[in-house]
């Protein structure tokens, strides 16, 4: 159970990082395409 829980935690960290990166990308992309 502990190993499974650790894997779930790692997956959640990856998902959160990807979400932040995608949000930042959506915010920055229009600025780059605008110029």
Buried (B, 14 or more C-beta within 10 A) or exposed (E): EEEEEEEEEEEEEEEEEEEEEEEEEEEEEEEEEEE
